[in-house]
Amino acid sequence: MTAIYKWYESYKAAVLETDWSKMPERIQAAEAALSQRKREFELNHGGTTEENQAIADAMRGLTVLRNDAVKWSEKQKPPRSKSA
């Protein structure tokens, strides 16, 4: 059984988002939840090895997702007109 962490819901919302225009806010919310959990680790025991690995994996996944969102955003911009 896979453990469900409290930051997982915001991460899942970002990964499963299908509206690319909402992607940046979903990614930001997930990153904030992950960062908050990492701050909690600094105040207590540092978390389990499994959760630390899950956070690292989630952060890498969000980086890929952010790059894809940037590419999508660039495609939405109207082409630049060439001046003579």
Backbone bond lengths (Angstrom), bond angles and torsions (degrees), N, CA, C in turn:
res aa  C-N    CA-C-N  psi(-1)  N-CA   C-N-CA  omega(-1)  CA-C   N-CA-C  phi
1 M - - - 1.451 - - 1.526 109.62 -
2 T 1.311 116.52 133.33 1.452 121.84 179.39 1.528 109.35 -85.76
3 A 1.315 116.80 134.15 1.461 121.02 178.23 1.529 109.17 -71.01
4 I 1.323 115.43 143.09 1.459 120.58 175.42 1.529 107.06 -106.77
5 Y 1.305 115.63 121.84 1.456 121.58 -178.22 1.523 109.19 -97.85
6 K 1.331 116.65 157.15 1.459 119.24 -175.48 1.533 112.58 -65.73
7 W 1.305 118.64 -22.94 1.465 121.36 177.76 1.530 111.87 -82.09
8 Y 1.307 116.93 -11.49 1.460 121.61 -172.39 1.532 113.44 -62.91
9 E 1.328 117.89 -37.09 1.470 120.07 -177.77 1.528 111.85 -61.88
10 S 1.322 117.71 -42.60 1.468 119.24 179.24 1.529 110.66 -70.25
11 Y 1.322 116.72 -34.44 1.466 120.42 175.81 1.529 109.79 -64.58
12 K 1.327 116.47 -46.28 1.460 121.13 -179.71 1.524 110.62 -62.15
13 A 1.328 117.45 -38.84 1.466 120.92 178.79 1.532 110.96 -60.99
14 A 1.324 117.11 -37.86 1.464 120.57 178.39 1.526 110.97 -69.87
15 V 1.302 116.11 -45.63 1.468 120.82 -176.76 1.528 111.30 -66.09
16 L 1.316 117.19 -35.13 1.456 120.67 -176.41 1.527 114.06 -92.98
17 E 1.333 117.14 -3.12 1.467 120.46 179.61 1.525 109.96 -62.28
18 T 1.319 116.40 133.19 1.470 120.34 179.11 1.523 112.13 -108.50
19 D 1.322 117.54 -11.46 1.461 121.55 178.15 1.529 107.99 -93.65
20 W 1.321 115.74 104.29 1.468 119.92 -174.85 1.524 112.30 -60.85
21 S 1.337 117.48 -26.40 1.467 119.02 179.80 1.532 111.31 -69.07
22 K 1.320 117.82 -21.55 1.468 122.05 178.10 1.523 112.56 -93.23
23 M 1.312 116.60 -8.09 1.461 120.88 -173.82 1.532 113.96 -57.95
24 P 1.340 119.27 -46.51 1.474 118.08 -178.36 1.527 113.21 -57.68
25 E 1.332 117.64 -40.99 1.471 118.99 -179.69 1.522 111.13 -69.90
26 R 1.321 117.84 -35.24 1.473 120.94 177.56 1.530 110.53 -65.96
27 I 1.330 115.84 -43.49 1.464 120.60 179.42 1.526 109.90 -63.45
28 Q 1.318 116.12 -44.27 1.462 120.30 -179.80 1.524 111.04 -61.50
29 A 1.328 117.45 -42.05 1.467 120.78 178.82 1.528 110.98 -63.69
30 A 1.327 116.47 -41.85 1.466 120.56 179.44 1.529 110.59 -65.57
31 E 1.329 116.49 -44.14 1.467 119.83 178.96 1.527 110.80 -62.42
32 A 1.325 117.06 -38.48 1.463 120.58 178.83 1.532 110.51 -64.36
33 A 1.330 116.97 -42.21 1.466 120.52 179.13 1.532 110.77 -64.91
34 L 1.322 116.80 -41.24 1.464 120.53 178.56 1.527 110.85 -66.26
35 S 1.318 117.05 -42.27 1.464 120.71 178.85 1.520 111.44 -64.47
36 Q 1.334 116.29 -39.61 1.462 120.39 177.23 1.524 110.49 -60.15
37 R 1.323 116.43 -43.01 1.467 120.03 -179.68 1.529 110.50 -65.05
38 K 1.321 116.62 -39.57 1.465 119.54 177.88 1.526 110.81 -63.98
39 R 1.346 117.02 -37.20 1.473 120.21 176.22 1.528 110.59 -63.74
40 E 1.339 116.02 -38.65 1.466 119.56 177.12 1.526 110.67 -61.52
41 F 1.315 116.92 -36.52 1.469 120.53 177.99 1.523 110.78 -60.70
42 E 1.325 116.25 -37.02 1.465 120.01 -179.78 1.528 111.39 -65.69
43 L 1.331 116.68 -27.11 1.459 121.03 -177.81 1.521 113.57 -88.73
44 N 1.337 116.39 -16.42 1.470 118.08 -178.20 1.525 110.69 -131.06
45 H 1.257 117.45 -134.53 1.461 123.03 -170.48 1.517 115.50 -78.43
46 G 1.303 118.64 -7.92 1.462 119.96 179.65 1.509 114.25 92.45
47 G 1.312 118.33 2.78 1.461 121.15 176.53 1.519 112.73 76.37
48 T 1.317 114.07 168.69 1.460 119.31 178.67 1.521 110.07 -80.31
49 T 1.292 115.24 159.37 1.464 120.24 175.77 1.518 109.78 -58.87
50 E 1.330 116.40 -40.55 1.461 120.89 -178.11 1.524 111.56 -63.88
51 E 1.342 116.64 -44.63 1.462 118.44 -179.31 1.523 111.01 -69.32
52 N 1.310 117.25 -37.89 1.469 119.30 176.96 1.523 110.66 -60.59
53 Q 1.320 117.47 -41.00 1.463 121.28 177.97 1.526 110.30 -67.10
54 A 1.325 117.01 -40.66 1.465 121.05 179.13 1.528 110.77 -63.28
55 I 1.324 117.42 -39.17 1.464 121.40 177.73 1.524 110.01 -65.30
56 A 1.316 117.53 -45.09 1.465 121.00 178.85 1.530 110.30 -60.69
57 D 1.326 117.02 -43.40 1.466 121.00 178.63 1.527 110.88 -63.79
58 A 1.331 116.48 -42.75 1.463 120.68 -179.96 1.525 110.54 -63.79
59 M 1.317 117.59 -42.18 1.467 120.51 179.14 1.528 110.94 -62.74
60 R 1.328 116.92 -40.44 1.472 119.43 177.01 1.529 110.54 -64.51
61 G 1.329 116.25 -41.17 1.461 120.19 178.23 1.522 111.83 -62.48
62 L 1.337 117.02 -39.84 1.459 120.38 178.66 1.520 111.66 -67.90
63 T 1.317 117.25 -32.46 1.461 120.16 176.37 1.528 110.57 -63.42
64 V 1.308 116.50 -44.46 1.472 120.89 177.39 1.525 109.49 -62.39
65 L 1.317 116.69 -45.08 1.453 121.55 -179.49 1.526 111.11 -62.34
66 R 1.337 116.78 -41.61 1.468 120.64 178.38 1.529 109.96 -62.28
67 N 1.323 117.58 -42.83 1.466 120.51 178.39 1.524 111.02 -61.73
68 D 1.323 117.51 -41.26 1.462 121.29 176.95 1.527 110.96 -64.07
69 A 1.326 116.93 -39.48 1.467 121.09 179.38 1.529 110.67 -65.40
70 V 1.315 117.08 -38.40 1.463 120.75 177.94 1.526 109.80 -64.47
71 K 1.318 116.77 -43.87 1.468 120.36 177.97 1.516 110.77 -60.98
72 W 1.339 117.54 -42.60 1.455 121.12 178.16 1.522 110.15 -61.69
73 S 1.326 116.40 -44.75 1.459 121.69 -179.13 1.527 111.20 -60.88
74 E 1.320 115.97 -41.45 1.473 120.30 179.05 1.533 111.36 -62.45
75 K 1.325 116.81 -36.01 1.462 120.69 179.33 1.524 112.20 -69.89
76 Q 1.340 116.98 -21.61 1.463 121.16 -178.34 1.525 112.66 -81.37
77 K 1.308 116.78 -16.99 1.455 120.39 -178.65 1.528 109.33 -73.12
78 P 1.340 116.02 139.65 1.468 117.58 177.63 1.521 110.34 -66.11
79 P 1.331 116.86 147.77 1.468 118.92 179.58 1.525 110.75 -64.15
80 R 1.327 114.46 145.89 1.461 120.04 177.85 1.511 109.47 -72.88
81 S 1.332 114.74 137.83 1.474 117.28 176.81 1.519 108.99 -81.64
82 K 1.320 114.32 144.70 1.468 119.68 179.56 1.513 108.10 -87.63
83 S 1.329 115.85 128.51 1.460 119.74 177.43 1.518 109.40 -93.89
84 A 1.303 114.40 146.47 1.473 119.77 -175.82 1.488 111.88 -83.80
